[in-house]
Amino acid sequence: MKVLRGLQRRRISAFFSSSFSCSAPCSMGAQSFETLPSEENNPGPSKERPFPERFHGEDQFLQLMENSVVGNRWHEMAEFLSGVTPSLLNQLLVRLRDRPGAVLGFLEQLESQAWSRLRIRLDLRSLCIAVHAVSRLKNSEPALKLLRRALSSSGPSVFESLEETFDESGSSKKVYDLLLKACCLAGKVDEALEVFYLMKERGIIPGIDACNNLLSLLSRQKRTETAWVVYAEMFRLKITSSIITFNVMINVLCKEGKMKKARRFLLHMADYGFKPTVVTYNTIIHGYCSRGKVVQALELFDSMKEKGVRPDSFTYNSLISGLSRVGRLQEAVEFFRKMVDGGTVPGVVAYNTLIDGYCNKGDLKTALNYRNEMNEKGIEPTVCTYNPLIHELFMEGKIDDANALLEEMKERGIPPDSVTYNILINGYCKEGNSAKAFDLHSEMLSKEIQPTAVTYTSLIYALCKQRKVNDAEHFFQQALLGGISPDVAMINALIDGYAAEGNMERAFVLLKDMERKKLSPDEVTYNTLMRGLCRLGKVDEARTVLDEMRSKGITPDYISYNTLISGYSKKGEMADAFGVHEEMLSRGFNPTLLTYNALIHGLCKTKDGNKAEELLKEM
């Protein structure tokens, strides 16, 4: 609360302020309120006149202006409007305050190409008078458009200017709700909060629609703690919640991972006389599915149907995605069929989910069948349709088919995204075509698509495989300078490069860096370090790494054991090799071909042919 109380006491922020000053043009739409002649046609500043000389006074001039606006006599008006002062424009707009349609027509004319030669200056005061007028329209969009333009500039406070022009414009407090909504539509969360608290200070109670806009924005920007503070403030101000309010706050709880509280909120709604809608259920179902809790999601799905709430495409998409994500692909397909049988038309999201699921399963044929079905039904694919297909084609070594899909994307006007580039770069790196991978990285940058940690991991891996560890280190540092937070996979790739070169000192420094960055090393990290030590004949040190691995709660795998068995066997220390072999068996791992090969090689080296022959028979 201290932060938000401080927010109330702050001076009116320039963040949500605007200036349509006498010296600076300000645009609304494509044209500007003030369009200045070019320098060559206007070598020097012209002197402003309060009104053209042909008129006897301001009243006569303003009356004619008012009549021209109301009558849409723009050509007549344009003859004597050039050079009119902001003060006269303010007076004109005040006279038109009860004719919002006329004000809107006048503003649209100011934007028109026909009046581009006129030096018409609309300052912030004029703009706010116009907002007061057009806010009387049933359609709030024109007022919101004006306010959003105001918020895009700097200068005096929009809130303050609306206050100053409130009485002369004969306005209603609705304009402050519109300002709050405009801040939210512009994504200006701090400015929206300040408007909310300024309204409270002035005794203006925000409407529930404006409050819902603010809560929604806070939820979207993951400022959940502040959302609860605002919600509590609404309660203190006795602002009655709506069904939208409850839905937004349930979404906040889901984003916080508080699924049990989200379920309880359903009962809380009933206490206020609100019945949960499909949006309410969808929010909680999506929350469960995104956390892999599909059992709870399915229970809620049954509950919503029992209460007579019909599932929609979003409901099914969440369940199909959730089931697919936890490997229950067949059940996801069944829900897809239920969706169709229930009369809900599946869209691109449902198809993309199944395509991704079958690609992850390695069933490219079924994935392509769903893609073909989309085409037959006229459902336009997206980049998310193509990415898993291209990835699986690379996994199967079908590079030409992958390129054919890329060409199809181009023909359909679907640009590749960072995921597409990462798939391609990783694919070419695995294929050994690092030149193509680096060309794609350059292309990515030229298209202003930011590389990710995945991009750098693939390129570092490729460089390390080419024994270009210094170049890989340079790329790693470049990623850090670019604001990329390295993950375990990226550091593992670099550790592998140094381990292959025998530079274990640097490899272990990277391990320490990992721990400093609060990244948890995995079995790949430790296996790589063990392999590097064994290459140098430091098998006992490698054994201590295995012990450390286990102490960190990471279970050694068959690669861990085979690495040690191979290391001891190469040194001819067969007692230790068989000791690791026995440990491997006791941990439930069956020996692999690599296990037997290492042991037999070691026995041959120590001239123990009989034991080697026994192992051959055991194989």
Secondary structure as GFF3:
##gff-version 3
##sequence-region A 1 619
A	DSSP	alpha_helix	2	9	.	.	.	ID=ss1
A	DSSP	three_ten_helix	14	16	.	.	.	ID=ss2
A	DSSP	beta_strand	27	28	.	.	.	ID=ss3
A	DSSP	beta_strand	31	32	.	.	.	ID=ss4
A	DSSP	alpha_helix	58	70	.	.	.	ID=ss5
A	DSSP	alpha_helix	74	78	.	.	.	ID=ss6
A	DSSP	alpha_helix	86	95	.	.	.	ID=ss7
A	DSSP	alpha_helix	100	111	.	.	.	ID=ss8
A	DSSP	three_ten_helix	113	115	.	.	.	ID=ss9
A	DSSP	alpha_helix	124	134	.	.	.	ID=ss10
A	DSSP	alpha_helix	141	151	.	.	.	ID=ss11
A	DSSP	alpha_helix	158	164	.	.	.	ID=ss12
A	DSSP	alpha_helix	174	185	.	.	.	ID=ss13
A	DSSP	alpha_helix	189	201	.	.	.	ID=ss14
A	DSSP	alpha_helix	208	220	.	.	.	ID=ss15
A	DSSP	alpha_helix	224	236	.	.	.	ID=ss16
A	DSSP	alpha_helix	243	255	.	.	.	ID=ss17
A	DSSP	alpha_helix	259	271	.	.	.	ID=ss18
A	DSSP	alpha_helix	278	290	.	.	.	ID=ss19
A	DSSP	alpha_helix	294	306	.	.	.	ID=ss20
A	DSSP	alpha_helix	313	325	.	.	.	ID=ss21
A	DSSP	alpha_helix	329	341	.	.	.	ID=ss22
A	DSSP	alpha_helix	348	361	.	.	.	ID=ss23
A	DSSP	alpha_helix	364	376	.	.	.	ID=ss24
A	DSSP	alpha_helix	383	395	.	.	.	ID=ss25
A	DSSP	alpha_helix	399	412	.	.	.	ID=ss26
A	DSSP	alpha_helix	418	431	.	.	.	ID=ss27
A	DSSP	alpha_helix	434	446	.	.	.	ID=ss28
A	DSSP	alpha_helix	453	465	.	.	.	ID=ss29
A	DSSP	alpha_helix	469	481	.	.	.	ID=ss30
A	DSSP	alpha_helix	488	501	.	.	.	ID=ss31
A	DSSP	alpha_helix	504	516	.	.	.	ID=ss32
A	DSSP	alpha_helix	523	535	.	.	.	ID=ss33
A	DSSP	alpha_helix	539	551	.	.	.	ID=ss34
A	DSSP	alpha_helix	558	571	.	.	.	ID=ss35
A	DSSP	alpha_helix	574	586	.	.	.	ID=ss36
A	DSSP	alpha_helix	593	605	.	.	.	ID=ss37
A	DSSP	alpha_helix	609	618	.	.	.	ID=ss38
###
